[in-house]
Amino acid sequence: MTGASRVVAVLGPTNTGKTHYAIERMLGHRTGVIGLPLRLLAREVYDKIVAIRGPSVVALITGEERIVPPRTKYYVCTVEAMPEGMGCDFLAIDEIQLCADPERGHVFTNRLLRARGLHETLFLGSDTMRGPISALVPEAQFIHRERLSQLVYSGSKKISRMPPRSAIVGFSVDNVYAIAELIRRQKGGAAVVMGALSPRTRNAQVEMYQNGEVDYLVATDAIGMGLNLDIDHVAFSSVSKFDGQRMRPLEPNELAQIAGRAGRGMSHGSFGVTGDARPLDDHVAGAIMDHQFAPLKKLNWRSADLQFGTPEALIRSLEVSPVGEQLTRAREADDLRTLKMLSQDALIAARTRSGPSVKLLWDVCRIPDFRGVSHGEHANLLGLIFDHLVERNVVPDDWIARQIKLIDRTDGNIDTLSKRLAFIRTWTYVSQRKGWLRDESHWRGVTRAVEDRLSDALHERLTQRFVDRRTSVLLRRLKQKEALLAEVNDKGDVTIEGEFVGRLEGFRFSPDKSAQGAEAKALKTASMQALAPQFHLRADRFYNAPDTEIDFTEQGGLMWGEHAVGKLTAGADALTPTITVFVDDAAGAEVAQKVERRLQHFISRKVAALFEPLIALQQDEALTGLARGFAFRMVESLGILPRADVAQEVKDLDQDSRGALRKHGIRFGQFTIFMPLLLKPAPTRLRLVLWSLVQGLQEFPEAPPPGLVTVPADATAPKGYDTMCGYRSAGTRAIRIDMLERLADMLRGEDSRGGFEAKPDMLSITGMTLEQFADLMSGLGYKAEKGERLKVKASAEPKPDAAKARGSDDAVADAAVEPAPADETAATAEAAAEATASTEAAAEANESTEAPAEATENTAVSETESTETAATEAADVTADPVAEDAAVAAEPAPEMEQFVTFTWGRNRQAGGQRGQRREQGTEGGAGRGGKPQGKPQGKGRGGKPQGKSGAGKAAGAAKKGGRPQQGAKTFSSRPTRPEKKIDPDNPFAAALMGMKQGK
């Protein structure tokens, strides 16, 4: 180089504008070359110069990329790829302090000693290089530049508390990925920058960070080499790194190089540690803030005077020791190690007998190990490339095509795509070597296209894994205080700015469940802000919705379509529940009040429609006295009352009161007093909900399936549940109360003392087998005794007289209400006046007396005599033993049948000691065996259904051949009841009055 060349060392800390100064100086010359430490930084500077001077005069040369226009004036290169001997006017080397790097330092030292511009040479770097440059380049001038902004140490911070616009630095791929994943969950996402990324991928990631899509950057120490990013804070996740041979702590000047990325231009920056990194020592932090570091003493050096006679000579020239105190021999680099390994191969040794062949071998050995595989595998690949170049002078197209085809795939995860990118860089490097391929431009285009496809795919995978675009977009819009556009589809899916954020269920927003931590908080904040207008629109639509779109659940929930919008709560009384709405606070009080009013209208109309008879009963002002009090009890119990609970009140009601209550549909049954209209499924379902609210139950029981006469009894259900369902528990099952009253009508005509069997009609209305019916009867208070007997075949001709007589007896029994010796006709008229149907008349006649025992006894004696006579006749017929044996042998075995006899089993409730009975029966008070016969007063003990009346039993005795009882007497301590007035609205009243008056 000419002695007129001006050599200047521009030294200072980061953010002093050194690179920008070099670009300005280069563009002030006719031609120029600038060498940069990283491919990524070279691309960044290239783009800047192209933006100023245009692409036609700017070249980019790196190991894997070569863009050289015909009229190139300015070359932007990596330091290793800088062309030599060009004679350019200007030359600059950036980050000159890398002369001390153990791996690449010898390349930078070579440029420091040998590379010069014709008119101007700049060395850009740290102040630590002042001493070595002064010693090795005595003619160099020094320019010191101060940092444009302050850099302060902020200590240790958790990643969750990292401020926006921060860069977190890791020193391994695994560490970078782990940090990026954590930030995605905590902060919505991060961009990833590593030296192994292609420029296309790196630029896409940096752009995502620079335009604010994400507020965090996770990177390796690659960002310390001049990459100009908008970073406010740099946090070290570790303060040590693997330098290729061992883990070592980072020197203060190395930490300063990375920390200096914080605070660009005039903006101040900060640095600190995070994660498991221990806080920096005070003297280290102080040195970084004051930019005071120990000067470099030794620079790595390797001889550039190479001997290409033989591989051995080349190796010796590469291992020459330096001269001078400032230089030290560099450690064995990958290219030298590969040269030594290949030179030991006999075939390669035979092919390297001349200088050009040895130089070719050296050029092949300088192919970097982009793949990061074992040294032996890398050497084998380079050996194949050398063989092809020696044998064919070029690398065969079909062979390189096969290698590229294996790599040209965009499927797989981040690691897979990163490996493919590293592999394609090898072939990109090969395609950049002049003369190695038949069609260099073609293969440069092919490898560049493959690299671009892989880069785009890698960027996409990095974004998918480490960036939640939804959260980042929402956070950016919130930070910019822009109005967010929300949309809600028919299914309730909420999208904001095109990103799904959750679902609007009724008037409550449910954020996307995949979001967690800060991400979920950001989603909810943005969503509530954007959904405010949607809540008002939805409230208006709900207020005008018909009742058919609203319903209540068995648990008291209020539904609008598929979504819960409120729930019922206990009110002042059972028929007026209150409403609790499910509305987000963000919707506002106006929306909540509108929803509450609409739900209150719905439930009020629903109660009024389903409990119309009960509402009418409640509002009837004509009811007075006991009738009004009884109506209150009916309303309070929602239309169903067990008769045992109000037995005294029922007795106290006169005929006028009962008639007034019957007009409202109240039925006085033997077991239950109820309103038949309220037993339908819809009122039953609502009644259970209202009753559960009054009872304060946490979990509401559900109504039985509609249409079933009996259902299994639930022993765990709350007390009163079966009544509210319209059922009465009896044994292991519960029977519907209206069907129970029909069964009571049938049982009233049976002899519950002497015993009776179940009729087919009884089994039919209950839908039970005989065994199930026996369990039901046991639950009602009857004793069931099983027996076995000969099965009697049904007669071909029924006995009309007997049937007629039995029908007459049943009619008499059904008409009997309360026998009164003084005036049976009046008693009959009184009971008929109370009844609206035969069932009610019989139920209220629960006080009817039992038949005298003598009639039963006479009937039994008659039956015994008949049986004995029949037995004697049968014995006479079979007196002959031979004939008897023949008859037995000829006749088939008798067919047996099971039967059950039911008798009333509960203790009587009459006064006196246990077993004490009032003397009431036939004359003399003695029955069979001279034992006194008695019967209870009024209703039997435990309220048992009464058997046939005395007249009925007498008729029965006569029918069976016995003598009827004449004038059977009964006695009672009860005073004569006053004659009850006949209800004029009773349809049977006129007929009964006519009978009474003898009409």
Residue pairs with C-beta under 8 A, 6 or more apart in sequence:
1 116
1 117
1 118
2 118
4 119
5 116
5 117
5 118
5 119
5 120
5 121
6 119
6 120
6 121
6 141
7 116
7 121
7 123
7 137
7 139
7 140
7 141
8 120
8 121
8 122
8 123
8 140
8 141
8 142
8 143
9 96
9 122
9 123
9 124
9 125
9 129
9 130
9 133
9 137
9 140
9 141
9 142
9 143
10 18
10 21
10 22
10 122
10 123
10 124
10 125
10 143
10 145
11 124
11 125
11 126
11 127
11 129
11 130
11 142
11 143
11 144
11 145
12 18
12 126
12 127
12 144
12 145
12 146
12 147
12 291
13 126
13 127
13 146
13 147
13 151
13 256
13 260
13 291
14 147
14 256
14 257
14 259
14 260
14 261
15 147
15 148
15 149
15 151
15 260
15 263
15 264
15 265
15 269
16 145
16 146
16 147
16 148
17 145
17 148
18 94
18 124
18 125
18 145
19 45
19 94
19 124
19 226
19 228
21 124
21 145
22 34
22 92
22 94
22 122
22 124
23 34
23 45
23 48
23 49
25 90
25 92
25 120
25 122
26 32
26 34
26 49
26 74
26 90
26 92
27 49
27 52
27 53
27 74
28 90
29 88
29 89
29 90
29 117
29 119
29 120
30 73
30 89
31 73
31 74
31 86
31 88
31 89
31 90
32 73
32 74
32 75
32 88
32 89
32 90
32 91
32 92
32 117
33 74
33 75
33 77
33 82
33 83
33 86
33 88
33 90
33 91
33 92
33 117
34 45
34 74
34 75
34 76
34 77
34 91
34 92
34 93
34 94
35 77
35 78
35 79
35 82
35 91
35 92
35 93
35 94
35 111
35 115
36 42
36 45
36 76
36 77
36 78
36 79
36 94
36 95
36 226
37 78
37 79
37 94
37 95
37 98
37 104
37 108
37 225
37 226
38 78
38 195
38 222
38 225
38 226
38 227
39 62
39 63
39 64
39 65
39 78
39 199
40 193
40 195
40 197
40 199
40 202
40 222
40 227
41 94
41 225
41 226
41 227
42 60
42 62
42 76
42 77
42 78
43 60
43 62
43 65
43 199
43 203
44 226
44 227
44 228
45 76
46 58
46 60
46 67
46 76
49 58
49 74
49 76
50 58
53 73
53 74
55 67
55 69
56 69
56 71
57 69
57 71
57 72
57 73
57 74
58 69
58 72
58 73
58 74
58 76
59 67
59 68
59 69
59 72
59 74
59 75
59 76
60 66
60 67
60 76
60 77
61 67
61 68
61 75
61 76
61 77
61 78
61 81
61 82
61 83
62 77
62 78
62 81
63 78
63 80
63 81
63 368
63 425
63 429
63 432
64 425
64 428
64 429
64 432
64 451
65 199
65 428
65 432
65 448
66 432
66 444
75 82
75 83
75 86
75 88
77 83
79 93
79 98
79 104
79 107
79 108
79 111
80 104
80 107
82 111
82 115
84 115
87 118
88 117
88 118
89 117
89 118
89 119
89 120
90 117
90 119
90 120
90 121
90 122
91 115
91 116
91 117
91 120
91 121
91 122
92 117
92 121
92 122
92 123
92 124
93 108
93 111
93 112
93 115
93 122
93 123
93 124
94 124
94 125
94 226
95 108
95 124
95 125
95 225
95 226
96 108
96 112
96 123
96 124
96 125
96 129
96 133
97 125
97 126
97 128
97 129
97 253
97 296
98 104
98 105
98 108
98 125
99 105
99 108
99 109
99 112
99 129
99 132
99 296
99 299
99 300
100 296
100 298
100 299
100 300
101 108
101 300
102 243
102 244
102 300
102 330
102 331
103 243
103 244
103 331
103 333
105 299
105 300
105 301
105 330
106 300
106 301
106 302
106 330
106 333
109 299
109 300
109 301
109 302
109 327
110 301
110 302
110 304
112 123
112 133
112 136
112 137
112 299
113 136
113 137
114 304
115 121
123 129
123 133
123 137
123 140
126 253
126 257
126 293
127 144
127 291
127 293
127 295
128 253
128 293
128 294
128 295
128 296
129 295
129 296
130 142
130 295
131 295
131 296
131 297
131 326
132 295
132 296
132 297
132 299
132 326
133 140
133 142
134 140
134 142
135 324
135 325
135 326
136 299
136 324
136 326
136 327
147 260
147 291
148 265
148 266
149 263
149 264
149 265
149 266
149 267
149 268
149 269
150 263
150 268
150 269
151 259
151 260
151 262
151 263
151 268
151 269
151 270
151 271
151 288
151 289
152 268
152 269
152 270
152 271
152 289
153 270
153 271
153 272
153 280
153 285
153 288
153 289
154 233
154 270
154 271
154 272
155 272
155 273
155 279
156 272
156 273
156 274
156 277
156 279
157 235
157 272
157 273
157 274
158 274
159 168
159 179
159 182
159 183
159 186
159 235
159 274
159 275
160 186
160 187
160 517
160 518
162 168
162 183
162 187
162 216
162 233
162 235
162 274
163 232
163 233
164 215
164 216
164 232
165 215
165 216
165 230
165 231
165 232
165 233
166 215
166 216
166 217
166 231
166 232
166 233
166 234
166 235
167 216
167 217
167 218
167 219
167 223
167 229
167 231
167 233
167 234
167 235
167 261
167 262
168 179
168 183
168 190
168 216
168 217
168 218
168 219
168 235
168 237
168 274
169 218
169 219
169 220
169 221
169 223
169 234
169 235
169 236
169 237
169 258
170 176
170 178
170 179
170 218
170 219
170 220
170 237
170 238
171 220
171 221
171 237
171 238
171 240
171 241
171 242
172 220
172 242
173 194
173 196
173 418
175 237
175 238
176 192
176 194
176 218
176 219
176 220
177 192
177 414
177 466
179 190
179 218
179 237
179 275
180 190
180 192
180 218
180 465
180 466
181 465
181 466
183 189
183 190
183 216
183 218
183 466
184 190
184 465
184 466
184 467
184 468
184 519
185 516
185 517
185 518
185 519
186 517
186 518
186 519
187 215
187 216
187 518
187 519
188 214
188 215
188 467
188 468
188 471
188 472
188 475
188 518
188 519
188 522
189 213
189 214
189 216
189 463
189 466
189 467
189 468
189 469
189 471
189 472
190 214
190 216
190 217
190 218
190 466
190 467
191 205
191 206
191 208
191 209
191 214
191 216
191 217
191 218
191 466
191 467
192 205
192 217
192 218
192 219
192 462
192 466
193 202
193 205
193 206
193 217
193 218
193 219
193 220
193 222
193 223
193 227
194 202
194 219
194 220
194 222
195 220
195 222
196 418
196 421
196 422
197 205
197 421
197 455
197 458
198 421
198 425
198 451
198 452
198 454
198 455
198 458
199 455
200 451
200 452
200 455
200 456
200 459
201 421
201 455
201 456
201 458
201 459
201 462
204 455
204 456
204 459
205 459
205 462
206 227
206 229
208 214
208 463
208 467
209 215
209 216
209 217
209 229
209 230
210 229
210 230
212 476
213 467
213 469
213 472
213 473
213 476
214 467
214 472
215 472
215 475
217 223
217 229
217 231
218 466
221 241
221 254
221 257
221 258
223 229
223 258
223 261
224 254
224 257
224 258
224 260
224 261
225 257
227 261
228 264
229 261
229 264
230 264
231 261
231 262
231 263
231 264
231 269
232 262
232 263
232 267
232 269
232 270
233 262
233 269
233 270
233 271
233 272
234 258
234 259
234 261
234 262
234 269
234 270
234 271
234 272
235 271
235 272
235 273
235 274
236 255
236 258
236 259
236 271
236 272
236 273
236 274
236 277
237 273
237 274
237 275
237 276
237 277
238 275
238 276
238 277
239 249
239 250
239 255
239 273
239 277
239 278
239 280
240 247
240 248
240 249
240 250
241 247
241 248
241 250
242 248
251 293
252 284
252 287
252 288
252 293
252 294
253 293
253 294
255 280
255 284
255 288
256 287
256 288
256 291
256 293
259 269
259 271
259 288
260 269
261 269
262 269
262 270
262 271
263 269
263 270
271 288
272 280
273 279
273 280
280 288
286 292
287 293
297 326
298 326
298 327
298 328
299 326
299 327
299 328
300 327
300 328
300 329
300 330
300 331
301 322
301 327
301 328
301 329
301 330
302 318
302 329
302 330
302 333
303 317
303 318
303 320
303 322
305 317
305 320
306 314
306 317
306 318
306 362
307 313
307 314
307 316
307 317
308 314
308 355
308 356
308 358
308 359
308 362
309 355
309 358
310 352
310 353
310 358
311 339
311 342
311 343
311 349
311 352
311 358
311 361
312 343
313 358
314 339
314 358
314 362
315 336
315 339
315 340
315 343
318 336
318 339
319 329
319 336
320 329
321 329
322 328
322 329
334 368
334 369
334 375
334 378
335 362
335 365
335 366
336 365
337 375
338 365
338 375
338 378
338 379
338 382
339 361
339 362
339 365
341 375
341 376
341 379
342 348
342 361
342 365
342 379
342 382
342 383
342 386
343 349
343 352
343 361
345 383
347 387
348 361
348 383
348 386
348 387
351 357
351 386
351 387
351 390
352 358
352 361
357 390
360 386
360 389
360 390
361 386
363 433
364 382
364 385
364 386
364 389
365 382
367 382
367 385
367 426
367 429
367 430
368 425
368 429
369 375
369 378
370 422
370 423
370 425
370 426
370 429
371 378
371 419
371 422
371 423
371 426
372 422
381 426
385 395
385 430
388 394
388 395
388 396
388 399
389 395
389 436
393 435
394 435
394 436
394 437
394 438
395 430
395 436
395 437
397 437
397 438
397 439
397 443
400 427
400 430
400 437
400 443
403 427
404 424
404 427
404 446
404 447
404 450
407 420
407 423
407 424
407 427
407 450
407 454
408 450
408 453
409 420
410 417
410 453
410 454
410 456
410 457
412 420
413 461
414 458
414 461
414 462
414 465
417 454
417 457
417 458
417 461
418 458
420 454
421 451
421 454
421 455
421 458
424 447
424 450
424 451
424 454
425 451
427 443
427 447
428 444
428 447
428 448
428 451
430 436
430 437
430 443
431 437
431 440
431 443
431 444
431 446
431 447
432 440
432 444
434 440
437 443
463 469
468 515
468 519
469 499
470 499
470 500
470 501
470 523
471 515
471 519
471 522
471 523
473 497
473 499
474 484
474 496
474 497
474 499
474 501
474 522
474 523
474 525
474 526
475 522
475 526
477 484
477 497
477 526
478 484
478 522
478 525
478 526
478 529
484 496
484 497
484 526
484 529
484 530
485 496
485 497
485 530
486 494
486 495
486 496
486 527
486 530
486 531
486 533
486 534
487 494
487 495
487 496
488 494
488 504
488 531
488 534
488 538
489 495
491 503
492 503
492 504
492 505
492 563
493 500
493 503
494 500
494 501
494 502
494 503
494 504
494 509
494 527
494 531
494 534
495 501
496 526
496 527
496 530
500 512
501 511
501 512
501 523
501 526
501 527
502 509
502 510
502 511
502 512
502 523
502 527
503 509
503 510
504 510
504 531
504 534
504 538
505 563
505 564
506 560
506 563
506 564
506 565
506 582
507 535
507 538
507 539
507 542
507 565
507 581
507 582
507 583
507 584
507 587
507 591
507 592
507 595
508 582
508 583
508 584
509 524
509 527
509 528
509 531
509 584
509 586
511 520
511 523
511 524
511 527
512 523
515 523
528 584
528 586
531 586
531 587
532 586
532 587
532 588
535 583
535 584
535 586
535 587
535 588
535 591
536 587
536 588
536 590
536 591
539 587
539 590
539 591
539 594
539 595
540 594
542 560
542 565
542 594
542 595
542 598
543 594
543 595
543 597
543 598
545 560
545 598
547 602
547 605
547 606
549 560
549 561
550 558
550 559
550 560
550 598
550 599
550 602
551 558
551 559
552 558
552 559
552 568
552 603
552 606
552 686
552 689
553 559
554 685
554 688
554 689
554 700
554 702
554 703
555 567
555 689
555 699
555 700
556 567
556 568
556 569
556 689
556 692
556 693
556 700
557 564
557 566
557 567
557 568
558 564
558 565
558 566
558 567
558 568
558 579
558 599
558 602
558 603
559 565
564 582
565 581
565 582
565 583
565 595
565 599
566 579
566 580
566 581
566 582
566 595
566 596
566 599
567 579
567 580
567 582
568 577
568 578
568 579
568 580
568 603
568 689
568 690
568 693
569 577
569 578
569 579
569 580
569 693
570 577
570 578
570 693
570 694
570 696
571 577
571 578
571 693
573 636
574 635
574 636
574 638
574 690
574 691
574 693
574 694
575 607
575 611
575 614
575 615
575 618
575 635
575 638
575 690
576 604
576 607
577 603
577 690
577 693
579 596
579 599
579 600
579 603
581 592
581 595
581 596
581 599
583 591
583 592
583 595
606 686
607 615
607 686
607 690
608 615
610 682
610 683
610 686
611 638
611 639
611 678
611 683
611 686
611 687
612 677
613 639
613 664
613 665
613 675
613 677
613 678
614 634
614 635
614 638
614 639
614 675
614 678
616 664
617 623
617 631
617 634
617 635
617 661
617 664
617 666
618 631
618 635
620 631
620 660
620 664
622 660
623 631
623 660
623 661
625 657
626 649
626 652
626 653
626 654
626 657
627 653
627 656
627 657
627 660
627 661
629 649
630 646
630 649
630 650
630 653
630 657
630 661
631 661
631 664
633 641
633 646
633 649
634 641
634 661
634 666
634 673
634 675
637 723
638 678
638 687
638 690
638 691
638 724
639 674
639 675
639 678
639 683
639 687
640 672
640 673
640 674
640 675
640 678
640 687
640 723
640 724
640 726
640 737
641 672
641 673
641 674
642 671
642 672
642 673
642 723
642 728
643 650
643 668
643 669
643 670
643 671
643 672
643 673
644 671
644 943
646 673
650 668
650 673
653 661
654 980
654 981
655 833
655 834
655 980
655 981
655 982
655 983
656 981
656 983
658 668
658 834
658 983
659 983
659 985
659 986
662 668
662 836
662 983
662 985
663 985
664 675
665 675
665 676
665 677
666 673
666 674
666 675
667 673
667 674
667 675
667 676
667 741
667 836
667 840
668 834
668 840
668 843
668 844
669 737
669 738
669 740
669 741
669 744
669 839
669 840
669 843
670 741
670 744
670 842
670 843
670 844
670 846
670 945
671 728
671 737
671 740
671 741
671 744
671 843
672 723
672 728
672 737
672 740
672 741
674 726
674 737
674 738
676 738
677 683
678 684
678 687
678 726
679 726
679 736
679 737
679 738
681 703
681 706
684 703
684 706
684 724
684 725
684 726
685 703
687 724
688 700
688 701
688 702
688 703
688 721
688 724
688 725
689 700
691 720
691 724
692 700
692 701
695 718
695 720
697 718
701 714
701 717
701 718
701 721
703 725
704 711
704 725
704 727
705 711
708 736
709 735
709 736
709 739
709 765
709 766
709 767
710 727
710 733
710 734
710 735
710 736
710 766
710 767
710 768
710 772
710 776
711 727
711 733
711 734
712 732
712 733
712 734
713 722
713 729
713 730
713 731
713 732
713 733
713 734
714 721
714 722
722 728
722 729
722 734
723 737
725 734
726 736
726 737
726 738
727 734
727 735
727 736
727 737
728 734
728 735
728 737
728 740
729 779
730 740
730 775
730 776
730 777
730 778
730 779
730 780
731 775
731 776
731 777
731 778
731 779
732 775
732 779
733 772
733 775
733 776
733 779
735 743
735 766
735 776
739 765
739 766
741 839
741 843
742 765
742 839
743 762
743 765
743 766
744 839
744 842
744 843
744 945
745 814
745 838
745 839
745 842
745 843
746 759
746 761
746 762
747 762
747 945
748 813
748 814
748 842
748 845
748 848
748 945
748 946
749 809
749 810
749 813
749 814
749 948
750 756
750 902
750 945
750 947
750 948
751 851
751 856
751 947
751 948
751 953
752 782
752 902
752 903
752 904
752 940
752 944
752 945
752 946
752 947
753 850
753 856
753 903
753 904
753 947
754 856
754 903
754 947
755 785
755 901
755 902
755 903
756 901
756 902
757 899
757 900
757 901
757 902
758 770
758 773
758 774
758 777
758 900
758 902
762 773
763 769
763 770
763 773
766 772
766 773
766 776
768 776
770 898
770 900
773 900
774 784
774 786
774 900
774 902
775 784
777 784
777 902
778 784
778 905
781 904
781 905
781 906
781 942
781 944
782 902
782 903
782 904
782 905
783 902
783 903
783 904
783 905
784 900
784 901
784 902
785 900
785 901
785 902
785 903
786 898
786 899
786 900
787 898
787 899
787 900
787 901
788 896
788 897
788 898
788 899
789 896
789 897
789 899
790 894
790 895
790 896
790 897
791 894
791 895
791 896
791 897
802 959
805 955
805 959
806 959
808 955
809 948
809 952
809 955
809 956
812 949
812 951
812 952
812 955
813 948
813 949
813 952
814 838
814 841
814 842
815 828
815 831
815 832
815 841
816 828
816 831
816 845
816 848
816 949
816 952
817 827
817 828
817 830
817 831
817 832
817 834
817 841
817 842
817 844
817 845
817 848
818 827
818 830
818 831
818 845
818 847
818 848
818 938
818 977
819 827
819 848
819 849
819 949
819 950
819 970
820 826
820 827
820 976
820 977
821 969
821 970
821 972
822 976
825 995
825 996
826 979
826 996
828 992
828 995
828 996
829 979
829 982
829 992
829 993
829 995
829 996
830 977
830 979
830 980
831 841
831 844
831 845
832 841
832 986
832 988
832 989
832 992
833 980
833 981
833 982
833 983
833 986
833 988
833 989
833 992
834 840
834 841
834 844
834 980
834 983
835 841
835 842
835 844
835 986
835 988
836 986
836 987
846 939
846 943
846 945
846 946
847 938
847 939
847 946
848 946
848 949
849 920
849 935
849 936
849 938
849 946
849 949
849 950
849 970
850 935
850 936
850 940
850 946
850 947
851 947
851 948
851 949
851 950
851 952
851 953
851 954
852 921
852 922
852 933
852 935
852 950
852 953
852 965
852 968
852 970
853 921
853 922
853 927
853 928
853 933
853 935
854 921
854 922
854 927
854 933
854 965
854 968
855 950
855 953
855 954
855 956
855 957
855 962
855 964
855 965
855 968
856 953
856 957
857 927
857 928
858 957
858 962
858 963
858 965
859 953
859 956
859 957
859 960
859 962
860 928
861 962
862 957
862 960
862 961
862 962
863 960
866 961
878 884
878 887
904 940
904 942
904 944
904 945
906 941
906 942
906 943
906 944
907 914
907 941
907 942
908 936
908 940
908 941
908 942
908 944
909 939
909 941
909 942
909 943
910 916
910 917
910 918
910 936
910 937
910 941
917 932
917 934
917 935
917 936
918 934
918 935
918 936
918 937
918 971
918 972
918 973
919 925
919 932
919 934
919 971
920 934
920 935
920 937
920 970
920 971
920 972
921 927
921 932
921 933
921 934
921 935
921 968
921 970
922 933
922 965
922 968
922 969
923 969
925 932
925 933
925 934
926 932
926 933
927 933
935 970
937 972
937 973
937 974
938 972
938 974
939 946
940 946
947 953
948 956
950 965
950 968
950 970
953 965
954 964
954 965
954 968
955 964
957 963
957 964
957 965
958 964
982 989
982 992
982 993
983 989
